[in-house]
């Protein structure tokens, strides 16, 4: 009987040893699988972070492009405003010249009428029209 017990205890011990080694092997596999999952999650998180960074950079780049376009538009608007102001100034200068010419023409008319009469009046009108035409063209 001792032999049976010793054989059965040996087989029980060997079974226990097999079960223990199988459990150890399984726990090692589970630990390895957990490590792989952590690494996979880490890689996924890094990818998501990289994608988020790329999207952020793309948005920033679009903002810069929009700012550049706005600066160009503002510059063009400023140029248009400057051109309009210059046109106004030129128009005012032309009007001033016209007034000066009218005054000078009126003076010349009075002087000529006083000297010669009204026949020179037609010549003065011609001179006045030439002055006005020349000022507008310039």
HELIX and SHEET records of a PDB file:
HELIX    1   1 UNK A    2  UNK A  115  1                                 114    
HELIX    2   2 UNK A  120  UNK A  137  1                                  18    
END                                                                             
